[in-house]
Amino acid sequence: MDSLILKLILTPALIGVASLAGRRWGPAVSGWLVGLPLTSGPVAFFLALSHGAAFAAAAVVGTLTGTFAECTFCLTYAWLARRAGWPLTLGISCLAFLGPLAALQYLVLPLALLFSLILVALSLALRLMPPRAETEQKSDLRAREPLAKGAPPRWDIPLRMVLATGIVLLLTSAAPALGPRLSGLLATFPVYVSILSTFAHRLQGPAAAAGVLRGLLMGLYAFASFFLVLALLIERVGLAPAFAASILAALTVQAGSLWVLRHTAASAKPAQSEV
């Protein structure tokens, strides 16, 4: 019962705070924020509490592997959004995420090699994102201003909180049947970025959605660092020290990625001002 209460308090609090911060600082920052393990982190924590460190460690490796599928989601959505509306774009992007999971479930690599390949995949995904054409730059300028076409509805953030809590409860309950690796992979399903991207796409256009997805890809460096440290330590030092070290690693990397995100935005301003 104590574990259930913790799930019902911790999970919605994390996503609520992140959503408010993202709304305050714009689409790219909102995507960057949800790159943090706001759902998958609590899933790993509660799996360790309920099923032990060994089970959680296997799930953590699955979650780390799921970063590849998140890259395919981001690229699919960003490119397809330029030509299609958000319902079709979202549906195909979700299929692009789920498609690789069957293969990823059986991808077993040493942690160092897995992490290195993830860094390569993230860097490649960022390079393969759609270019910022003049029309996209104009849309990006609008994305930094108050929404002209309407604001997200009041139920937006409560919906995210409910979805996050539901996913944590579902995955931690179904974990014995799914197994640790598949549970970890499913924990990476991009629920929040799906919501953020579709709202940005619908209200501000495809460039704003691409901004969210670029932010997510930047944030996934911290995500991967969190789960690398957790996978290395959770069975060796115990739950609390492992999570403390993982959070510290994620926040350190996230601070660096924020600097890069701001530097990139600042360097784009002169070109945008000429439009």
Secondary structure, DSSP 8 states (H G I E B T S, - for coil): -HHHHHHHHHHHHHHHHHHHHHHHH-HHHHHHHHTS-TTHHHHHHHHHHHH-HHHHHHHHHHHHHTHHHHHHHHHHHHHHTTTS-HHHHHHHHHHHHHTTHHHHTT----HHHHHHHHHHHHHHHHHHS----HHHHHHHHHHTS--SS----TTHHHHHHHHHHHHHHHHHHHHHHH-HHHHHHHTT--HHHHHHHHHHHHHH-HHHHHHHHHHHHHHHHHHHHHHHHHHHHHHHH-HHHHHHHHHHHHHHHHHHHHHHHHHHHHHHHHHHHT-
